[in-house]
C-alpha cells in the first residue's frame, strides 16, 4: 500500500494540464517568469514574440485569431508578428517541475486559450466603459520606445551623440563581384524559385552544389532576385544546407544567405525561418570561410531592430564573442564585432554580454590594439546601463582609458573619440565612484588635452562634457575623502532624467 505522498504523485500525473497547473501553484509556487502573462498558468510551450516577451503559444495564437492586443503590467502592448520557441525557458520549466516532484506542464489547448482571451477582452471592454480610456493608447514596445539619443541630461545642458560607426550596412564577406522546424512560416512560393528549390532538395550532392552556386551568383548580382527568391519554400530548402558536411555546399549556402539578408524586407523573414541556430552551428564548426559568412549574416540580420532580441535569446552572443577574440580571419572578427555592436543596443543583450565577462575581454582588446575602435563602441553601449557601468568600474576601466589617452596609444582620432565616449557613458551614471576614480587617474588634464588637440568636434564636445561634470562637483566636494570613497567602492548609480527616464544610447549613425 503506497504512502500518501505516492498517491498524491499519481493523481498529479493523471490530471489534465489545467488541473496540473492549479495543483502546482498550490504546492510549489513557480517563478513569475514561468507563468504566461495572459493565462497566468505555467507554460508548457513558451514562445518569444517580436517585443521580447514570452507567452504560451496557444495564447498568442488565440490573440491573433481574435485580433486582441492585451496591455501588460508595464503598460506596453506586445507585438505578436513573430513567434520563436523559447527552448531555454521550456527546459528551465521542466527542470523546475521535476525538482518540485511535479509532472511537466502540457501545452495549453487552443480552445482553452480562446476562452481565456475572450474573457480578458470582455473584462477590458468593461474597464474601458468605466474609465472612458482607450486601452491601446499605451501601445509601444520596449524597442520602439528606445530613445534615439545616446543620452541627455538637463543638468549637463546638452546631449551626447553616438560616435558614428565607420561601417556600411553590409558585411565584409559580401562582395558585388536545429529545431528550425518549430518556426512558423506561411506556405507560399513563387514560380521563380521552383528550379532552385528542386536542386537544393535533390538527393544528389552535385545537383545541390549546382543549385546553391547559381543561387549565390544571382542574389549577388541581381537586387530584385533577392526579394523575389526569399520565399518560405526556398528558405526552408536553403536552411537544410547551411550545416552541410560538404565544404563547398556549406560555404555557398551561407554566402547566399548573406546576399538575401541585404534587403531590409528579408531580414525578419530570415530569422523567423529559423536560420539563427544553424548559423551558430557554423560559427562553432571547422570551415573557416563558412564562419566568415556566418558572422556577416548575423551582422546583417542584427541591423533590424525586430531581430536583435531574438538573435540574443537564441544564443548567438557567446559564439560571436569567441570568434571576435579567437578567429584567425580578420573578416570574421570584424563582422562579429559589428554584429555584437548592433545586438548590444538592446538591453537584454547587454546584460547577457556583461554576464559572459565581455567587459574584460573588450578592455583587453583595446589594450592589445586588436580592433580597438569596435571594442570601444561596444563598451560604450554596455556603459549605458547600470550593470554594465558597474562591471566596467570594477574592471578599472576609468584608470585604464585615461592612461591610454595620456600615452596617446590610439591609432586614430576617431578611436580616441570612442574612448572619450566610453568615459561619457560612465560619467552619466558613475556617481561619486566615477568622479573619485577619474580624479585619482588625473582625468582633468588628459581631457583638457583632448579638447584642445583633437581635430574632431565630437571628440572635443564629449571631453568638454565630462570636464563640466567633474568641475561642477569640484568645489562642493572639496572635503570629500576620495581615498575612502574608492576604498568603500560606492555602487554606481544611474542618472535619471526629468520624467523618470534613464539615459540611453543612440541608434543614430
N, C-alpha and C positions, 0 to 999 in steps of 0.2 A: 504494500500500500504506500503510495507516494506521499511525500510531505506536502504541506500547504503551499510551500514555495514552488514545488514541481507542478502542482495542479494549476497554480497561477500562470506559470510559464506556458503551459499547454494552451490555456484559454486565450492568452495573448496571441499565440501563433495562429490559432484558428479563426480569430476575429477578423472582420473586414477591415480595409485600410482606414476608414474614418474612425472606427471604434479603436483601432490600434493607436491612432494619433491622440485620442482623448485619454486612453489609459496611460500612455507615455507621459502626457502632460501632468497627470495626477501623481505619478510615482517618481518621475525624474524630470525635472524641468529642463528642456533643451535650451541652448543659447539662442538669443533672439535672431541671429543671422541664419539659423536653420529653419526658421518659420517663414512661410510665404506671406508677404505684406498684404495680399488680397484675401487669402483663405484663413490665415492665422494658423495653419496646420504645418506639421513637419513635412518638408518637401521630399518627395520620392523621385522627382525628375526635374531638378533645378536647372534653369536656363538663364543666361545673361542676355540682357537686351541692350539696345544701342546706347542708352544713357547710363549704363554701368550697373543698374540694379539687378537683383536676382529674384525670379519668381518661379512658382510651379508652372510647368509647361502648359498644363490644361487651363490654368487661369489666364495665361497670355492668349491662348487660342480663343477662349471664351470672350475675352475683352475685344479681340479683333473681330470676332463674329458679330458681336452686339454693338460694335462701334463705340465702346466705352473706354474713356481715359480716366483712371482714378487719380485723385490727389493724395500724395503720400504724406507722411507725418512731417517731413521737412518742407512741405508746401509746393514741391515740384511735381510735374506730371511726367510719367515715364513714356518713352518712345519705343513702341513695340515693332518697329520696322525691321529690326534684325534680331534673330534668335540664335544663340550659340549655347550648346550644352555646357554646364558648369561641372565638369567631371571631378575637379578637385574638391568642390564643396559636397558633391554627392558622395565621394569617398569618405569625407570627414563625417558626414551624417551617418553613414553606415557604421563607421568605426565607433561613433558615439553610441549608437543604438546597441551595438554588440557589447561595448563596455558597460552599458546600463542594463544588460541582460534582457534586452528587448529585441523584437524582430524588426528588421529594417522596414521603413515605411514604403508602401507601394504607391506608384504614381496615381494621382487623383484622376478619377473618371471625368470625362468631358461633361457628361450630363450633370454631375455634382457641381462641377465648376461653373456651368451655366446658371444653375440655381443660385449659387453664391454671388455671382456677378450681378444677376438680376436683382437680388436682394440689396446689394450695395447701390445699384442705380436708383432703386426706389427710395432708399434712405437719403441719398444725395439730393434727389428731386425734392424731398420733403424739407431738407435743410435749406435748399435754395428758396423755396416758397416762404420759409420763415424769415430768412435773413435778407432776401432780395438780392443776393450777390450771385455773381457768375462763377461757378466752381472752376472754370477753365482760365480765369484771369491769372492764375498762378503758374500757368504752363510755361515752364522754362527748365530745360535740363541743366545739369551742372556744367556740361561742356559748352552749351550755348550761352550760359551766363558768364563764362570766363572773360575777364577784362582783357582789353587789347593793349593795355599799357603794362610795362614792366613793374610799375608800382608808383604810386604817388602819395604824397603826404602833405597835408595843409601846413604842417609845421615847417616843412622844408621849402615851401612856396615854389613848387615846380614838380616835374615828373622825370623819372629816368626812363629812357627808351632802350630797348634791347639792342645790343650790338648786332648789326645785320650779318647774317651768315654769308660767308664767301662761298656760295654754292648755287647750283642751279636746282631745278626741281626734278632732275634726272640723275640716277646713279651713275657712277663712273663706268660700270660694266656695260652700260648701254652705249652703242655706237651707231650712228646713222649709216656708215658704210656697212592616315591613322583612324581614327574614329571619324573620319571625314564624312561618312555616310549619314551621320546624325544631322548634318547641316541642312536646313530647309531651303529648297530652291524650286521655282516653278518649272514645270516640264514644258519647255518650248525650245525651238531651234530655228535655224534658217537653212534655206537651200544651199547657201554658200558654204556652210560648214560641213555639209554631208561628206564630201570627199576626204576632208581631213579627219573627221570622226571615224570613218571606216578604216583609214590607215592606222590611226592611233590605237584603235581597238583590235587591230589584226593580231592573230596569234603568232604571226611571223615577225621576227625581230627586224629583218631588213625592211619590211613594209612600215613598221613603226618608225624606224630611223628615217626613212624617206619622207614620211608624213611630217615628222617633227622638224626636220631640217627645212622643209617647204614652209611650214607654219612660222618658223623663226624668221625666215627670209622675208615673207610677205608682210609680217607685222612690224618688221624693222623699217621697211621702205614705204609702206602704204598706211597712212593715218586712218583712212576710212575703214580699212580692213580690221584695224584693232577694235573698233566699236562693233562692227557687224559680226565678227567672228567670236566675240566674247559672249557666247551663248551658254546656257546651262549644260547642253549636251557636250559641247567642245570642252568646257571647263572640267566636266566630270571625266572625260577621256584623258585630258591632259594631266589631271591630278594623279591618275594611276601610274603615270610615267615619271613623276617627279623623283621618286626614290628608286628608280630602276637600277638594277645591278650592273647594267651596261653603261660605261662611262659616257659615250657619245650621246646616248639617249637621255641620260640624266642631265648632262650639261646643256644640251639643246632645249630640253623641256623647261628648265629653269630660266634660260635666256629668253625663250618665247614668252614665258610668264612675265618677265620684266617688261618686254615690249608691250604686252597687253595692259600692264598696270600703269603705263604712262598716261593713259587717258583717264581723266577725272571720273567720268561716268562708270568706269570699270572697277575702281578701287574697292569700294564697299562690296560690290558683287563678287569680287575675287575672294575677299576674306570670308564672306558668307558661304562661299562654295567649299570652304574647308581647307584652304591651302596653307594656313599658318603651321599646323602640326607637321606636314611633310617638309616644309621649308626648314623647320627646326631640326628635323632628322638629317637634312642635307648639311646643315651647319655642323652637325656632330659626325658627319661621315668622313670619308677618306679622299674624296675627289676635290682637289684644291680649286679648280676652275668653277665647279658647280657651287662651291662655297662662296666664291666671289659674286656669282649671280644671285645666290640666295640672300646675301647681305643687301645687294642692290634692290631686290624685290621687296624686302621688308622695309627698306628705306622709302621706296616709292609708295608702298601701301600706308606707311605711317604718316604721310603728308596729309591724309584725310582725317579730320577730327573724329569722324564716325568709326574709325578703325583703331584709334590709339588705345583705348581701354581694352578692347578685345584682344589685341596683339599681346598686351602685357599679361592679361589673365591667362592666355593660352600658353604662357611660359617662354616667350622669346627673349626676355631681358637677359637672363643669365648666359645663354649661348652667345648672344651678341656681345656681352661684356668680355667673354672668353676670347672670341675672335678678335675684338678690338685690342686685347692685350697680347695674344699669342700668335696670331696668324703671321705667316711669312709673306703674305701678299699685301702690298700697300693698298691696293684697290679694295680688298676685303676689309682691312682695318678702317679705311676712310669711310666706306659706306656703312659699316657697323656703327661707327661713331655718329654719323649723321642720323641714322635710324634711332639711336639712343637719345640724341638731342631732341628730336621731334616727339618721341614717346615720353620723354621726361617733362613735357609741357603739361602732362596730366598728373593730377595729384596722387592718384592711386599708384601710378608707376614710379613716381618719385620716392614714395615710401618703400616700395619693393627694392628699388636701387640702393637706398640707404641701408636696408636690412641685409643686402647682399655684400656690403662692405665696399661699395663702389667709390665712396668719397676718397678713401686712402689710395685706391687704385688710380684714380684720376690725378690726385696730387703727385703720385709717383711718376705718372706720365708727363706731367708738367715739368717735374724736376729733371727727367731724362731728356726732355726736348722732343719726345715722341708725340706728334700731333697735339702740341700744347694748345693751339687755338681751339680745336674741337673739345678737348678735355675741359678747358676753362669755361666754354659756353654751356656744357652740361652741368658743371659745378654751379654756374650762375642760376640755372633752373632749380637745382637742388637747394640752393641758398634762399629760395623764395618761399620756403615753408619751415615751420619751427623745428621739426625733426632733422631736416637737412642742415639748418644752421647749427643746431646743437652738435651734430656729428662733425661738422667742419671745424667748429671751435675746439672740440675735443681733440681733433687731429692736428691742432696747432696751425691751422690754415692761415690765420692772420699774420703770425710771425713769418711763416714761410713765404707768403705772397709779397709782403713788404720787403723781405730780404731779396727776393727775385727782382723786384722793381729797383731796389737800391743798387744792385750789382749789374743792372741792365742785361739780364740773362735772356731776354726775349728776342726772337729773330726779326720782329717787325713791330711797327707802331700799332697795328691792328691787334696783335696778340697782347701787347701791353694794355691796350684799351680793354680787352676782355678780362685781363687781370684786375683792373680797376673796377670793372663791372661786378666782379665777384665780391670785392670789398664793399661795393654799394649794397649788394643784396644782404650781406652780413650786417652792415650798419643799420639797415632798416629794422631789424628785429633783434640785434645782438645785445641791446641794452648796456648796462654797466659793464658786463663782461667784455663785450666787444671794445668799448672805449678804453677799458683797462689794458687789454691786450695790444690795442693799437698804440696807446701812449707808451707802453714799455718797448714796443718794437720801433719807435721813432717814426710813426706814420706821418706826422705833420710835415716834416722836412721832405720826406720822399714824395708825398702827394703834391707839395708845392712845386717840386722839381718837375713832376709830370705835367702839372697845369701850365707851367711856363715853357717847357721844351717840346712836348708832343705836338705835332702839327695837326692832329685830328681834333676837330672841335668837340666831337662827342666824348673823347677821352678827357679833354680839359674840363668839360662840364661835369662828368662823373667825379673827377678828382676834386673839383670845387665843392660839389655837393657833400662829399664825405668830410672835407675840411670844415664846411659850415657846421655840420653836425658836431664835430669834435670841438670846434671853437665855441659854439653856442653853450656847451656844457662846461667849458674850461673854468670860467670864473666861479660859477655856482658850486663846482665840485672840487675847489682847491684843497679843501680839508679832507677829501676822501683818501683813505689809506689804500692805494691801488694794490699794494702787495697783499694786503688782507683780502681784498676783493678777489684777486686772482687765486689766492690760496683756498678761499671758500668755494670758488667755482660757481658764482651766481648763475642760475639757469637762464638760458636765452629766453627773451620774451618778444613776441611778435607785436610790432606797432600796428595799431588798429586805426583805420581812417575814420573820419566822420561818417556816420551812417552805419558803423559797425563792420565794415568790410576790411578783411586783411589785405595787405599788399600782395599783389600777384604779378607774375611775369608777363611779358608781352608775347603776342604771336605775330607781331608785325615784322616783316623782313624788308 
